[in-house]
């Protein structure tokens, strides 16, 4: 009687352990991945554009003018030769 009870108890224990492993693997397989924390900003996601200041408008206009001048620039292939007379002056100043 003692051996039959211990044999029955050991079968039940093995079945319980196997059941726990199976249930645990099913529970892990069905769990969802964690989402990252979203930053908590005070403003809207898509904010309206800020109007440009006068200084920014002037700088943009200057840049446009420069780009237009560079596009319309004439390439000058003429070689200029300049002759100079180099003079070295050594001076000593006494106080």
Steps between C-alpha positions, in 0.01 A plus 500: 500500500780735586676446169180541298432834672855625448492377139172687442641812672818497287291471180290793613810705583661429160174587324476824697859601415451420129172695503670802656773499233246469218275773642798728559625462142150572362466807720839634391429434132176697513633801685532822300829685465538803720445839347750775559406801704359779293649841569259725683522832324278791585437612142336362193680255273462711186537863589419781263794663324636811666497809275847614392648817644615791285866406554433144379311632197788736413758222537291272279465773235877562505565130461259483206670797333844341546380172352348684203824694442701176514269343240532799267875552552717530188815289494807707406774284344741792440838464669616816676872565546606759752859626530616642829826630639557353842694723739636379834541763769699426814437754773630540853315728740682662794310654790 
